[in-house]
Amino acid sequence: MKSPKLIVIAGPTASGKTSLGIEVALKLGGEIISADSRQVYKGLDVGSGKVTKKEARGVPHHLIDILNPEEKYNVYRFKKDCNKLIDEISSRDKLPIIVGGTGLYIESVVEQYKFSKFRKKSIKKKGLRPNTLVISLNPDRDLIKNNIQKRLIGRWKNEDMLGEVNNLIESGVSKAWLRSLGLEYKLITQFIDGEFSSEQEMLDKLNTKIWQFAKRQITFNRRWEYAKEAKDKKEAINIVSNFIS
């Protein structure tokens, strides 16, 4: 059986993946599968950058809010869930579009990971999935830096990211688990525990940590020789149009 067409939009944090994915979905009649290791959890909304109902503009999003905090999720489960969704979305004559920044999740589907019997780390790759377009969104680094800083300030001042973490702790989510998530959840938990001398110290360190994370994402995605790199939304949409036609 011929594999259904699949579009993947990957890239570092704050590169514009979410808005691009929605635009492509609206243009081509698609549904989005989130490839984000934190957005699968309920309650991790602001810190993980979940798409809002308004931002989604009616485009269905999958693999968001499917687990309670502290439940286990991994690349094995993502690949299984994602492949099932690809078939379901395609059966509705819609285009499946994977959007996210968790590179290993994306790679497991695109390179068709085959896990060992006991789901250990050892895997085999069956080769590239047919009929798949991978776009690696990679804007200018200064733009990503500025986006990270602007987004962080907005989430802290306007979206009550601190309140979100406090609410998670008050609901019984362990601080150890929040720390294990890294970035926003780790540093804000440390801030709540008094490990920073000031709010500004925490925000400055968090801004640096997010930028370092973005650079690691860029490095990871560069190993995908099959990916089409796009510097901006316009270039990415042109690549998609050529793939679909």
Long-range contacts (C-beta under 8 A, 24 or more apart in sequence): 2-130, 2-131, 3-129, 3-130, 3-131, 3-132, 4-86, 4-87, 4-90, 4-96, 4-131, 5-90, 5-95, 5-96, 5-131, 5-132, 5-133, 5-243, 5-244, 6-86, 6-96, 6-97, 6-98, 6-109, 6-129, 6-131, 6-132, 6-133, 7-95, 7-96, 7-97, 7-98, 7-132, 7-133, 7-135, 7-240, 7-243, 8-35, 8-97, 8-98, 8-99, 8-106, 8-109, 8-110, 8-132, 8-133, 8-134, 8-135, 9-97, 9-98, 9-99, 9-135, 9-137, 9-236, 10-35, 10-98, 10-99, 10-100, 10-101, 10-103, 10-106, 10-134, 10-135, 10-136, 10-137, 10-221, 10-224, 10-227, 11-101, 11-135, 11-136, 11-137, 11-138, 11-217, 11-221, 12-101, 12-137, 12-138, 12-144, 12-213, 12-214, 12-215, 12-217, 12-218, 12-221, 13-49, 13-101, 13-144, 13-148, 13-210, 13-213, 13-214, 13-217, 14-144, 14-147, 14-148, 14-151, 14-210, 14-214, 15-137, 15-138, 15-139, 15-144, 15-147, 15-214, 16-137, 16-139, 16-147, 16-232, 16-233, 17-99, 17-100, 17-101, 17-137, 18-49, 18-51, 18-55, 18-99, 19-55, 19-233, 20-99, 20-137, 20-233, 20-236, 20-237, 21-97, 21-99, 22-51, 22-55, 22-56, 22-57, 22-59, 23-233, 23-237, 24-97, 24-236, 24-237, 24-240, 25-59, 25-95, 25-97, 26-57, 26-59, 27-237, 27-240, 28-95, 28-240, 28-244, 29-93, 29-94, 29-95, 30-59, 30-89, 30-94, 30-95, 30-96, 30-97, 31-59, 31-60, 31-61, 31-62, 31-89, 31-92, 31-94, 31-95, 31-96, 31-97, 32-59, 32-60, 32-61, 32-62, 32-97, 32-98, 32-99, 33-61, 33-62, 33-63, 33-82, 33-85, 33-86, 33-89, 33-96, 33-97, 33-98, 33-99, 34-61, 34-62, 34-63, 34-64, 34-99, 34-100, 35-63, 35-78, 35-82, 35-98, 35-99, 35-100, 35-101, 35-102, 35-105, 35-106, 36-63, 36-64, 36-100, 36-101, 36-102, 36-105, 37-73, 37-102, 37-105, 38-181, 38-185, 39-63, 39-64, 39-65, 39-100, 40-64, 40-65, 40-66, 40-67, 40-73, 41-65, 41-67, 41-68, 41-69, 41-71, 41-73, 42-67, 42-68, 42-69, 43-69, 43-164, 43-167, 43-168, 43-171, 43-173, 44-69, 44-164, 44-168, 44-181, 44-185, 45-164, 46-155, 46-159, 46-160, 46-161, 46-164, 47-155, 47-161, 47-164, 47-165, 47-183, 47-184, 47-185, 47-188, 48-184, 49-151, 62-89, 69-168, 69-173, 69-177, 70-173, 70-174, 70-177, 75-104, 75-105, 75-108, 75-113, 76-108, 76-115, 76-119, 78-102, 78-105, 78-108, 78-109, 79-105, 79-108, 79-109, 79-113, 79-115, 82-108, 82-109, 83-109, 101-217, 103-217, 103-220, 103-221, 106-134, 107-224, 110-134, 110-224, 110-226, 128-226, 133-228, 133-239, 133-240, 133-243, 134-224, 134-226, 134-227, 134-228, 135-227, 135-228, 135-229, 135-230, 135-236, 135-239, 135-240, 136-221, 136-222, 136-224, 136-227, 136-228, 136-229, 136-230, 137-230, 137-236, 138-218, 138-221, 138-229, 138-230, 138-231, 139-231, 139-232, 140-231, 144-211, 144-214, 145-211, 148-207, 148-210, 148-211, 148-214, 149-207, 152-203, 152-206, 152-207, 152-210, 153-203, 155-184, 156-203, 161-188, 162-188, 162-191, 162-192, 165-189, 165-192, 166-192, 182-209, 182-213, 183-209, 183-210, 183-213, 184-210
